[in-house]
Amino acid sequence: MKSKVTLKEKVGTKIIYAVLLVCYYWMWARRDWHEYYMTIQYAVCGFTILFFAIQADRIRKYSKEEKDELAIRNLWRTDAVSLKIMIAASVGIAFACAVAFIDGRMAGYALVGMVLMVTVLRFIIFCVMDSKGI
Protein backbone atom coordinates (compact mmCIF):
# COMPACT_ATOMS: atom_id res chain seq x y z
CA MET A 1 0.00 0.00 0.00
CA LYS A 2 1.26 3.41 -0.96
CA SER A 3 -1.42 5.39 0.86
CA LYS A 4 -0.58 7.72 3.70
CA VAL A 5 -1.36 6.62 7.22
CA THR A 6 -3.72 9.12 8.81
CA LEU A 7 -4.30 9.82 12.46
CA LYS A 8 -7.95 8.86 11.91
CA GLU A 9 -6.79 5.40 10.85
CA LYS A 10 -4.60 5.07 13.93
CA VAL A 11 -7.47 6.08 16.22
CA GLY A 12 -9.86 3.74 14.40
CA THR A 13 -7.61 0.72 14.80
CA LYS A 14 -7.80 1.14 18.56
CA ILE A 15 -11.36 -0.23 18.23
CA ILE A 16 -9.90 -3.50 16.98
CA TYR A 17 -7.57 -3.61 19.99
CA ALA A 18 -10.60 -3.14 22.26
CA VAL A 19 -12.53 -5.91 20.48
CA LEU A 20 -9.54 -8.21 20.92
CA LEU A 21 -9.46 -7.33 24.62
CA VAL A 22 -13.14 -8.28 24.93
CA CYS A 23 -12.50 -11.57 23.08
CA TYR A 24 -9.55 -12.50 25.27
CA TYR A 25 -11.46 -11.63 28.44
CA TRP A 26 -14.32 -13.84 27.28
CA MET A 27 -11.82 -16.66 26.71
CA TRP A 28 -10.42 -16.26 30.23
CA ALA A 29 -13.65 -15.68 32.17
CA ARG A 30 -16.12 -18.13 30.66
CA ARG A 31 -17.37 -20.97 32.80
CA ASP A 32 -18.67 -23.38 30.18
CA TRP A 33 -16.99 -25.25 27.35
CA HIS A 34 -18.12 -26.24 23.88
CA GLU A 35 -16.14 -27.97 21.16
CA TYR A 36 -16.19 -24.96 18.83
CA TYR A 37 -14.51 -22.72 21.43
CA MET A 38 -11.07 -24.00 20.39
CA THR A 39 -11.76 -22.94 16.80
CA ILE A 40 -12.76 -19.47 17.99
CA GLN A 41 -9.62 -19.23 20.14
CA TYR A 42 -7.33 -20.23 17.27
CA ALA A 43 -9.04 -17.78 14.91
CA VAL A 44 -8.72 -14.91 17.40
CA CYS A 45 -5.07 -15.76 18.08
CA GLY A 46 -4.26 -15.97 14.36
CA PHE A 47 -6.05 -12.70 13.67
CA THR A 48 -4.17 -11.03 16.54
CA ILE A 49 -0.78 -12.08 15.18
CA LEU A 50 -1.67 -11.00 11.64
CA PHE A 51 -3.15 -7.70 12.83
CA PHE A 52 -0.08 -6.86 14.94
CA ALA A 53 2.22 -7.57 11.99
CA ILE A 54 0.21 -5.28 9.71
CA GLN A 55 0.01 -2.60 12.42
CA ALA A 56 3.76 -2.67 12.98
CA ASP A 57 4.30 -1.81 9.33
CA ARG A 58 1.63 0.93 9.37
CA ILE A 59 3.04 2.50 12.54
CA ARG A 60 6.53 2.47 11.03
CA LYS A 61 5.19 4.30 7.97
CA TYR A 62 3.27 6.79 10.13
CA SER A 63 6.38 7.68 12.12
CA LYS A 64 8.13 8.72 8.89
CA GLU A 65 5.30 10.94 7.63
CA GLU A 66 4.58 14.58 8.31
CA LYS A 67 2.19 15.08 11.23
CA ASP A 68 -1.08 17.04 11.08
CA GLU A 69 -0.89 19.45 14.03
CA LEU A 70 -4.62 20.25 14.07
CA ALA A 71 -5.51 16.56 14.13
CA ILE A 72 -3.07 15.98 17.00
CA ARG A 73 -4.67 18.81 19.02
CA ASN A 74 -8.13 17.39 18.28
CA LEU A 75 -6.92 14.01 19.50
CA TRP A 76 -5.72 15.58 22.76
CA ARG A 77 -9.16 17.17 23.27
CA THR A 78 -10.86 13.90 22.42
CA ASP A 79 -8.64 12.04 24.89
CA ALA A 80 -9.58 14.53 27.62
CA VAL A 81 -13.30 13.94 26.99
CA SER A 82 -12.77 10.17 26.81
CA LEU A 83 -10.91 10.18 30.11
CA LYS A 84 -13.81 11.94 31.82
CA ILE A 85 -16.28 9.43 30.38
CA MET A 86 -14.07 6.53 31.48
CA ILE A 87 -13.75 7.89 35.02
CA ALA A 88 -17.51 8.29 35.33
CA ALA A 89 -18.14 4.77 34.03
CA SER A 90 -15.47 3.30 36.34
CA VAL A 91 -17.04 4.99 39.35
CA GLY A 92 -20.42 3.56 38.31
CA ILE A 93 -19.01 0.05 37.99
CA ALA A 94 -17.18 0.35 41.31
CA PHE A 95 -20.36 1.55 43.02
CA ALA A 96 -22.32 -1.37 41.55
CA CYS A 97 -19.68 -3.77 42.89
CA ALA A 98 -19.68 -2.11 46.30
CA VAL A 99 -23.41 -2.49 46.81
CA ALA A 100 -23.31 -6.05 45.41
CA PHE A 101 -25.31 -5.46 42.23
CA ILE A 102 -22.67 -7.30 40.22
CA ASP A 103 -20.06 -9.94 41.03
CA GLY A 104 -16.40 -9.95 40.03
CA ARG A 105 -16.81 -11.72 36.71
CA MET A 106 -19.58 -9.38 35.62
CA ALA A 107 -17.51 -6.40 36.77
CA GLY A 108 -14.76 -7.61 34.45
CA TYR A 109 -17.20 -7.81 31.56
CA ALA A 110 -18.43 -4.32 32.45
CA LEU A 111 -14.86 -2.99 32.48
CA VAL A 112 -13.86 -4.45 29.12
CA GLY A 113 -17.22 -3.37 27.70
CA MET A 114 -16.52 0.12 29.01
CA VAL A 115 -13.13 0.13 27.30
CA LEU A 116 -14.79 -0.90 24.03
CA MET A 117 -17.51 1.73 24.42
CA VAL A 118 -15.04 4.52 25.23
CA THR A 119 -12.85 3.51 22.28
CA VAL A 120 -15.79 3.71 19.87
CA LEU A 121 -16.91 7.04 21.37
CA ARG A 122 -13.34 8.34 21.12
CA PHE A 123 -13.26 7.51 17.42
CA ILE A 124 -16.65 9.13 16.78
CA ILE A 125 -15.78 12.28 18.72
CA PHE A 126 -12.41 12.54 16.97
CA CYS A 127 -13.98 12.13 13.52
CA VAL A 128 -16.57 14.83 14.26
CA MET A 129 -13.98 17.23 15.65
CA ASP A 130 -11.55 16.56 12.82
CA SER A 131 -14.17 16.98 10.10
CA LYS A 132 -15.34 20.31 11.52
CA GLY A 133 -11.78 21.55 11.96
CA ILE A 134 -12.37 22.62 15.56
N, C-alpha and C positions, 0 to 999 in steps of 0.2 A: 504494500500500500504506500502510495506517495502522498496521501492526504496529510494535512497538518493535524496535529493533536490539539484539540481545544480544551479549555478549562471546563466547558460544559460536559465534554466527554469524560473527563477525569472525575467530575462530581457524579455523573450518572453511573459510572461503573461501581461507585460505592454501594449502590443498591444491590448489585450482584454479590458483593462481599457480605452485606446484611442478610441476603437470602441464604447464602452458604452458612452463615452463623446459625440461622434458624434451623437449617437442615441438620447441621452437626449437633445442635442441642437436642433435636428430636431423636437423633440416633443414640445420644447418651442417656436421655431421660425416659425413654419409653419403657413400659413395664410388660408389654406383650411381645410375642415373636410370631412372625409368619415367614413362610419360605421365601417370598419375594422380597423381603427386607434386605437380604444379601445383595440382590441385584441392584436395588436402589442405592445401597451403600457404595458398591463398586462404581456405579454411574456417577454419583456425587463426587467420589474421590478422583475419578478420571477427569471429570469436568474441572475440578479444582486445580489439578496439575496443569491441564491444558490452558485454563484461564490465566493462571499465574505466569506461565511462559509467555503468553501473548501480552499480558500486562507489563511484564518486564521490558519487552521490546518497545511498547508504546510509551512507557515512562522514560526510557532512555531517549527516545525521539523528542519527547516533550521538554526534557531538560536542555536540549540543544537549540530549541526554538525561542523566538522572541516572545516575551510575556506581554499580555494585555493588562495594563495597570488598572483600568476601570473594572475589568472582570475580577481581578484579585481583590480590589476594595469591596466589590459586591459580595464576593465570597466571604470576606471577613464579617460583613454585616449579616449575611445569612447564617454564618456560624454562631454569631452572638444570639440571634433569634432562636436558632436550634438548641443552643445550650439552655436557654430559659425554658423552652418547651420540655427538654429532657429532665431538667431539675424538677419541674412541676409534676411530670409523670412519675419520676422516681419517688417523690414524696408521697404521691397517691398510692403507689404500689407498697411502699414501706408502711403507710398507715393501714392499708388493707391487711398486710401481714401482722401488724401489731394487734389489731382487734380480731384476728383469727378468721377473716373472711376467706383467705386463701392460704394453702399450705406451701411448703418450700418448692415443690415441683411446679406448681402453678405460678408461683412467683417468678421462677426461672423463665417459664413460657411468657409471662407478662413482660419481663425485662428484655428478652430477645425480640419480642413483638414490638416493644417500645423502640428498640434500636432500629428495627426495620421501618416503623412508622416515621420516626424522626429523619431517617435517611431519605425516604421518599419525599417528605415535606421539605427537607433541605434542598433537594433537587428542584422541586416545583418552585419554591421561593426564589432560588437562584436564577432559574430560567425566566421568571417574571421580572425580577430586578434587572437582569442582564438585557432582556429584550426592550425594556423601557429606558435603559441607559441612566438609571438613577445614580 
